[in-house]
C-alpha cells in the first residue's frame, strides 16, 4: 500500500499541471451547475411574486408615488384646435370632457377659443386622468375658473375679472430711418404703429413722402391693472406727422353713428380708397410701359408693384365685397374686391390669404386680406396692385378720390370741444415729460 502511495505521489508530481487543470475544470462545471439551479429557483420565485395581486397593487402604488401626482399644463391654442381636441391630446376621457363642457356652458361657450389664447389646467395623473383645475380665457380681462370638488366629485366654476384703469400715453420722435423703427424704439405697441400708418395711409406714401428728420407725435390709450401691467391698448386719440416742417394733425372723434380721425377743419381722413394698401413697401414698378422681367418683352404694366419682405400684411384699400380669392395664373394667389359700382381693386402674388377670405366676404378698409409673396410670374416678393374704374385699369398713384365726410352742425361743435380738450391734455403730458 505504501509502495502504491509513493508511486501515485511520483505520478502526480510528474503531471502536476495536468491535475491542476483537471481540478479547475471540475470546479468550473460544479459552479455553473450550482448557479443555474439557483437562477431557476429565483426566476420561479419572481414569476410567482409578479402574479401575486397584492404585490402588483403595492408596485403600482410605489410607481404612482415616484412621479408627481398632479401636472400643470399651459396650452397655447393654435389654428384648427378646439377645446375638446386639446383635452383629448392630453388623454382626458370623453366622459370627463363632457362634464367640464357642461360646467363651462353655464358661463361661456367653449367653442369660442382664439389662436394664441392660453388654457391652463391641472391633471391628476393617477390611473384615470382627471381635471382638478382649469382656467379658461374669455378675453384679456376675463377668465373662467373651474375647480373640482374632490369630496362630491363635481366641478364648481366662477368668473375672474381683472379691473383695468385707462391711462393716456404721449410719445414723439424723429424719423431717422423709418417710421416703424423710430416708433418701435420708443416702445410704442406694434399694433398702434400699424394703426398710425393706416390712418395716414389715405394721404401719405410712406416710401416716397417721408424724409429723414421728419417727425411724429402720438397720443394713445392703454389699459392697466392695479400693478401697472398693460393688458391692451386702445384708440389713437391724437396723431401728427410732420413732413418737411408741415404739420398734419389728426384728432379722434366719435359721434352717434361713426368714429374716426379728423383734421383741424373737421374733415375725415378716410377716403374711398387708401393711397397704398401696404405699409413699409418700396414702389418697385409703376403703372405704364415696361420690359417684363420674366417674359422679356415690352408690354403695358396695368398696375403698381410694391416690393416688401415676404409675409408683409396686405390691406383692403377700401370697404367692399370679395368677388375673387383664388389662383390667378401669372398673378399667383390673388384677391379682387368690388368697392362700389365704380371701383374694384386687385391684389396679386400673395404668399397666402388671411383667414376667412373667400368670395362673398365683406371686408373693411384697412383690414388685412393676405400677405406678400412671390407666387405666379414673379421674380421676388412684392404686391401687384390694380385699381379698376368702370371696368378700366387705371394708375392708382394719380387717382384723385373724394375725401371722407366733413363734420357739420352739432357734431362740428362737439368736435371742436373735443379737439381743444385733446390739445390741452397733450400740452399737460408734454410738460409732465420735460
KALIN-V841466 format. One record per residue. N is the residue number from 0. RES is the residue in one small letter. PHI is phi as a letter, one per 40 degrees, with the letter a starting at -180 (none if undefined). Layout:
# KALIN-V841466
n:N res:RES phi:PHI
n:N res:RES phi:PHI
This chain:
# KALIN-V841466
n:0 res:x phi:none
n:1 res:x phi:c
n:2 res:x phi:c
n:3 res:x phi:c
n:4 res:x phi:c
n:5 res:x phi:c
n:6 res:x phi:c
n:7 res:x phi:c
n:8 res:x phi:c
n:9 res:x phi:c
n:10 res:x phi:c
n:11 res:x phi:c
n:12 res:x phi:c
n:13 res:x phi:c
n:14 res:x phi:b
n:15 res:x phi:d
n:16 res:x phi:c
n:17 res:x phi:c
n:18 res:x phi:c
n:19 res:x phi:c
n:20 res:x phi:c
n:21 res:x phi:c
n:22 res:x phi:c
n:23 res:x phi:c
n:24 res:x phi:c
n:25 res:x phi:c
n:26 res:x phi:c
n:27 res:x phi:c
n:28 res:x phi:c
n:29 res:x phi:c
n:30 res:x phi:c
n:31 res:x phi:c
n:32 res:x phi:c
n:33 res:x phi:c
n:34 res:x phi:c
n:35 res:x phi:c
n:36 res:x phi:c
n:37 res:x phi:c
n:38 res:x phi:c
n:39 res:x phi:c
n:40 res:x phi:c
n:41 res:x phi:c
n:42 res:x phi:c
n:43 res:x phi:c
n:44 res:x phi:c
n:45 res:x phi:c
n:46 res:x phi:c
n:47 res:x phi:c
n:48 res:x phi:c
n:49 res:x phi:c
n:50 res:x phi:c
n:51 res:x phi:c
n:52 res:x phi:c
n:53 res:x phi:c
n:54 res:x phi:c
n:55 res:x phi:d
n:56 res:x phi:c
n:57 res:x phi:c
n:58 res:x phi:c
n:59 res:x phi:c
n:60 res:x phi:c
n:61 res:x phi:c
n:62 res:x phi:c
n:63 res:x phi:c
n:64 res:x phi:c
n:65 res:x phi:c
n:66 res:x phi:b
n:67 res:x phi:d
n:68 res:x phi:c
n:69 res:x phi:b
n:70 res:x phi:b
n:71 res:x phi:c
n:72 res:x phi:b
n:73 res:x phi:b
n:74 res:x phi:b
n:75 res:x phi:c
n:76 res:x phi:c
n:77 res:x phi:b
n:78 res:x phi:c
n:79 res:x phi:g
n:80 res:x phi:c
n:81 res:x phi:b
n:82 res:x phi:d
n:83 res:x phi:c
n:84 res:x phi:c
n:85 res:x phi:c
n:86 res:x phi:c
n:87 res:x phi:c
n:88 res:x phi:c
n:89 res:x phi:b
n:90 res:x phi:g
n:91 res:x phi:c
n:92 res:x phi:c
n:93 res:x phi:c
n:94 res:x phi:c
n:95 res:x phi:c
n:96 res:x phi:c
n:97 res:x phi:c
n:98 res:x phi:c
n:99 res:x phi:c
n:100 res:x phi:c
n:101 res:x phi:c
n:102 res:x phi:c
n:103 res:x phi:c
n:104 res:x phi:c
n:105 res:x phi:c
n:106 res:x phi:b
n:107 res:x phi:a
n:108 res:x phi:c
n:109 res:x phi:c
n:110 res:x phi:c
n:111 res:x phi:b
n:112 res:x phi:c
n:113 res:x phi:b
n:114 res:x phi:d
n:115 res:x phi:g
n:116 res:x phi:c
n:117 res:x phi:b
n:118 res:x phi:b
n:119 res:x phi:b
n:120 res:x phi:a
n:121 res:x phi:b
n:122 res:x phi:b
n:123 res:x phi:c
n:124 res:x phi:c
n:125 res:x phi:c
n:126 res:x phi:d
n:127 res:x phi:b
n:128 res:x phi:c
n:129 res:x phi:b
n:130 res:x phi:c
n:131 res:x phi:c
n:132 res:x phi:a
n:133 res:x phi:a
n:134 res:x phi:b
n:135 res:x phi:b
n:136 res:x phi:c
n:137 res:x phi:b
n:138 res:x phi:a
n:139 res:x phi:c
n:140 res:x phi:b
n:141 res:x phi:b
n:142 res:x phi:b
n:143 res:x phi:b
n:144 res:x phi:b
n:145 res:x phi:b
n:146 res:x phi:b
n:147 res:x phi:c
n:148 res:x phi:c
n:149 res:x phi:c
n:150 res:x phi:c
n:151 res:x phi:c
n:152 res:x phi:f
n:153 res:x phi:b
n:154 res:x phi:c
n:155 res:x phi:b
n:156 res:x phi:b
n:157 res:x phi:a
n:158 res:x phi:c
n:159 res:x phi:b
n:160 res:x phi:b
n:161 res:x phi:c
n:162 res:x phi:c
n:163 res:x phi:b
n:164 res:x phi:b
n:165 res:x phi:c
n:166 res:x phi:b
n:167 res:x phi:c
n:168 res:x phi:b
n:169 res:x phi:b
n:170 res:x phi:b
n:171 res:x phi:a
n:172 res:x phi:a
n:173 res:x phi:b
n:174 res:x phi:c
n:175 res:x phi:c
n:176 res:x phi:b
n:177 res:x phi:a
n:178 res:x phi:d
n:179 res:x phi:d
n:180 res:x phi:c
n:181 res:x phi:c
n:182 res:x phi:c
n:183 res:x phi:c
n:184 res:x phi:c
n:185 res:x phi:c
n:186 res:x phi:g
n:187 res:x phi:c
n:188 res:x phi:d
n:189 res:x phi:d
n:190 res:x phi:c
n:191 res:x phi:c
n:192 res:x phi:c
n:193 res:x phi:c
n:194 res:x phi:c
n:195 res:x phi:d
n:196 res:x phi:c
n:197 res:x phi:c
n:198 res:x phi:d
n:199 res:x phi:c
n:200 res:x phi:c
n:201 res:x phi:c
n:202 res:x phi:b
n:203 res:x phi:b
n:204 res:x phi:c
n:205 res:x phi:c
n:206 res:x phi:c
n:207 res:x phi:b
n:208 res:x phi:c
n:209 res:x phi:c
n:210 res:x phi:b
n:211 res:x phi:c
n:212 res:x phi:g
n:213 res:x phi:c
n:214 res:x phi:b
n:215 res:x phi:a
n:216 res:x phi:b
n:217 res:x phi:a
n:218 res:x phi:b
n:219 res:x phi:a
n:220 res:x phi:c
n:221 res:x phi:b
n:222 res:x phi:b
n:223 res:x phi:b
n:224 res:x phi:c
n:225 res:x phi:c
n:226 res:x phi:c
n:227 res:x phi:g
n:228 res:x phi:c
n:229 res:x phi:c
n:230 res:x phi:c
n:231 res:x phi:a
n:232 res:x phi:b
n:233 res:x phi:b
n:234 res:x phi:c
n:235 res:x phi:c
n:236 res:x phi:c
n:237 res:x phi:a
n:238 res:x phi:a
n:239 res:x phi:a
n:240 res:x phi:b
n:241 res:x phi:c
n:242 res:x phi:b
n:243 res:x phi:f
n:244 res:x phi:g
n:245 res:x phi:b
n:246 res:x phi:c
n:247 res:x phi:b
n:248 res:x phi:c
n:249 res:x phi:b
n:250 res:x phi:b
n:251 res:x phi:c
n:252 res:x phi:a
n:253 res:x phi:b
n:254 res:x phi:b
n:255 res:x phi:c
n:256 res:x phi:b
n:257 res:x phi:a
n:258 res:x phi:a
n:259 res:x phi:i
n:260 res:x phi:b
n:261 res:x phi:b
n:262 res:x phi:c
n:263 res:x phi:d
n:264 res:x phi:c
n:265 res:x phi:g
n:266 res:x phi:c
n:267 res:x phi:c
n:268 res:x phi:c
n:269 res:x phi:c
n:270 res:x phi:b
n:271 res:x phi:d
n:272 res:x phi:b
n:273 res:x phi:c
n:274 res:x phi:c
n:275 res:x phi:b
n:276 res:x phi:c
n:277 res:x phi:a
n:278 res:x phi:b
n:279 res:x phi:g
n:280 res:x phi:b
n:281 res:x phi:b
n:282 res:x phi:c
n:283 res:x phi:b
n:284 res:x phi:a
n:285 res:x phi:c
n:286 res:x phi:c
n:287 res:x phi:h
n:288 res:x phi:c
n:289 res:x phi:a
n:290 res:x phi:c
n:291 res:x phi:c
n:292 res:x phi:c
n:293 res:x phi:b
n:294 res:x phi:c
n:295 res:x phi:g
n:296 res:x phi:b
n:297 res:x phi:c
n:298 res:x phi:a
n:299 res:x phi:c
n:300 res:x phi:b
n:301 res:x phi:c
n:302 res:x phi:a
n:303 res:x phi:b
n:304 res:x phi:b
n:305 res:x phi:b
n:306 res:x phi:c
n:307 res:x phi:a
n:308 res:x phi:d
n:309 res:x phi:d
n:310 res:x phi:g
n:311 res:x phi:c
n:312 res:x phi:c
n:313 res:x phi:b
n:314 res:x phi:b
n:315 res:x phi:c
n:316 res:x phi:c
n:317 res:x phi:a
n:318 res:x phi:c
n:319 res:x phi:i
n:320 res:x phi:b
n:321 res:x phi:c
n:322 res:x phi:b
n:323 res:x phi:a
n:324 res:x phi:a
n:325 res:x phi:a
n:326 res:x phi:c
n:327 res:x phi:b
n:328 res:x phi:g
n:329 res:x phi:c
n:330 res:x phi:c
n:331 res:x phi:g
n:332 res:x phi:c
n:333 res:x phi:b
n:334 res:x phi:b
n:335 res:x phi:b
n:336 res:x phi:b
n:337 res:x phi:c
n:338 res:x phi:c
n:339 res:x phi:a
n:340 res:x phi:c
n:341 res:x phi:b
n:342 res:x phi:b
n:343 res:x phi:b
n:344 res:x phi:b
n:345 res:x phi:b
n:346 res:x phi:b
n:347 res:x phi:b
n:348 res:x phi:g
n:349 res:x phi:c
n:350 res:x phi:c
n:351 res:x phi:a
n:352 res:x phi:c
n:353 res:x phi:c
n:354 res:x phi:d
n:355 res:x phi:g
n:356 res:x phi:c
n:357 res:x phi:a
n:358 res:x phi:d
n:359 res:x phi:g
n:360 res:x phi:c
n:361 res:x phi:c
n:362 res:x phi:b
n:363 res:x phi:b
n:364 res:x phi:d
n:365 res:x phi:g
n:366 res:x phi:c
n:367 res:x phi:c
n:368 res:x phi:b
n:369 res:x phi:a
n:370 res:x phi:b
n:371 res:x phi:d
n:372 res:x phi:a
n:373 res:x phi:a
n:374 res:x phi:c
n:375 res:x phi:g
n:376 res:x phi:c
n:377 res:x phi:a
n:378 res:x phi:c
n:379 res:x phi:i
n:380 res:x phi:c
n:381 res:x phi:a
n:382 res:x phi:b
n:383 res:x phi:c
n:384 res:x phi:b
n:385 res:x phi:b
n:386 res:x phi:b
n:387 res:x phi:b
n:388 res:x phi:b
n:389 res:x phi:f
n:390 res:x phi:g
n:391 res:x phi:b
n:392 res:x phi:c
n:393 res:x phi:b
n:394 res:x phi:c
n:395 res:x phi:c
n:396 res:x phi:c
n:397 res:x phi:b
n:398 res:x phi:c
n:399 res:x phi:c
n:400 res:x phi:b
n:401 res:x phi:c
n:402 res:x phi:c
n:403 res:x phi:c
n:404 res:x phi:c
n:405 res:x phi:b
n:406 res:x phi:c
n:407 res:x phi:b
n:408 res:x phi:f
n:409 res:x phi:d
n:410 res:x phi:c
n:411 res:x phi:c
n:412 res:x phi:c
n:413 res:x phi:c
n:414 res:x phi:c
n:415 res:x phi:c
n:416 res:x phi:c
n:417 res:x phi:c
n:418 res:x phi:c
n:419 res:x phi:c
n:420 res:x phi:d
n:421 res:x phi:c
n:422 res:x phi:c
n:423 res:x phi:c
n:424 res:x phi:c
n:425 res:x phi:c
n:426 res:x phi:c
n:427 res:x phi:c
n:428 res:x phi:c
n:429 res:x phi:c
n:430 res:x phi:c
n:431 res:x phi:c
n:432 res:x phi:c
n:433 res:x phi:c
